[in-house]
Amino acid sequence: MSKNLQRLLFGKFCSLFAASLFTFVAGLTVLRETSSGLQFALVLLAGTLPRILLSPVAGVLSDRWNRKKSSSRPKHQVPSYLPYLQVTRPFFLSRRCIT
């Protein structure tokens, strides 16, 4: 196996591991704040389901697009999500589940 392929696979593994860990920690945060197992499960589902459903489509589309543009585009889109998260965060964390 070539050195470049090893680096690519290691990078993909780290990326997938970090995304899965973030999803789990987000679920634990919701569980701690709301004490709701349902909301915890919904966060895990919302973090996992898009990866499962969109992976085949994303693979086909990424083969058709310019690789340089498709790899740099997400880096520029992430800052546009931050204002949305700052506005919605108080709404989701202020809701408590009544048991």
Phi, psi and omega per residue, in radians:
M1 nan 2.345 -3.090
S2 -1.291 2.795 -3.115
K3 -1.127 -0.667 3.130
N4 -1.149 -0.675 3.117
L5 -1.169 -0.670 3.088
Q6 -1.090 -0.747 3.114
R7 -1.125 -0.726 3.124
L8 -1.090 -0.825 -3.132
L9 -1.138 -0.679 3.099
F10 -1.131 -0.724 3.101
G11 -1.124 -0.721 3.099
K12 -1.135 -0.717 3.105
F13 -1.077 -0.805 -3.140
C14 -1.095 -0.710 3.141
S15 -1.128 -0.810 3.141
L16 -1.149 -0.706 3.117
F17 -1.114 -0.772 -3.137
A18 -1.144 -0.699 3.119
A19 -1.142 -0.721 3.113
S20 -1.174 -0.696 3.114
L21 -1.138 -0.712 3.104
F22 -1.091 -0.746 3.124
T23 -1.072 -0.753 -3.141
F24 -1.153 -0.752 3.141
V25 -1.176 -0.642 3.059
A26 -1.084 -0.706 3.086
G27 -1.112 -0.727 3.109
L28 -1.133 -0.636 3.097
T29 -1.121 -0.757 3.093
V30 -1.121 -0.710 3.122
L31 -1.094 -0.735 -3.139
R32 -1.178 -0.702 -3.093
E33 -1.317 -0.635 -3.026
T34 -1.888 -0.301 -3.056
S35 0.969 0.605 -3.112
S36 -2.056 2.053 3.098
G37 -1.177 -0.544 3.124
L38 -1.141 -0.794 3.126
Q39 -1.164 -0.618 3.056
F40 -1.047 -0.817 3.133
A41 -1.132 -0.649 3.125
L42 -1.160 -0.643 3.083
V43 -1.146 -0.760 3.102
L44 -1.100 -0.710 3.109
L45 -1.141 -0.758 3.138
A46 -1.155 -0.468 3.109
G47 -1.468 -0.453 -3.058
T48 -1.710 -0.709 -3.041
L49 -1.024 -0.771 3.116
P50 -1.059 -0.641 3.108
R51 -1.119 -0.697 -3.124
I52 -1.226 -0.774 -3.059
L53 -1.352 -0.615 -3.033
L54 -1.640 -0.191 -3.117
S55 -1.047 -0.798 3.131
P56 -1.121 -0.701 -3.140
V57 -1.197 -0.748 -3.140
A58 -1.118 -0.623 3.108
G59 -1.124 -0.760 3.128
V60 -1.149 -0.790 -3.116
L61 -1.178 -0.655 -3.137
S62 -1.188 -0.459 3.069
D63 -1.246 -0.458 -3.108
R64 -1.542 -0.434 -3.052
W65 -1.567 2.889 3.057
N66 -1.176 2.184 -3.037
R67 -1.165 -0.641 -3.112
K68 -1.155 -0.746 3.134
K69 -1.245 -0.690 -3.090
S70 -1.256 -0.392 3.109
S71 -1.528 -0.407 3.141
S72 -1.630 -0.329 -3.097
R73 -1.086 -0.813 -3.124
P74 -1.088 -0.509 3.132
K75 -1.122 -0.551 -3.118
H76 -1.526 -0.314 -3.105
Q77 -1.523 -0.403 -3.088
V78 -1.048 -0.778 3.134
P79 -1.075 -0.401 3.128
S80 -1.274 -0.315 3.117
Y81 -1.463 -0.348 -3.039
L82 -1.089 -0.768 3.086
P83 -1.052 -0.652 3.103
Y84 -1.088 -0.748 -3.138
L85 -1.178 -0.612 3.127
Q86 -1.201 -0.565 3.138
V87 -1.347 -0.703 -3.044
T88 -1.495 -0.339 -3.084
R89 -1.018 -0.851 3.138
P90 -1.078 -0.570 -3.138
F91 -1.139 -0.792 -3.075
F92 -1.324 -0.588 -3.109
L93 -1.427 -0.304 -3.126
S94 -1.473 -0.276 -3.122
R95 -1.401 2.238 3.099
R96 -1.991 2.468 3.101
C97 -1.457 2.260 3.128
I98 -1.550 2.102 -3.131
T99 -1.963 nan nan
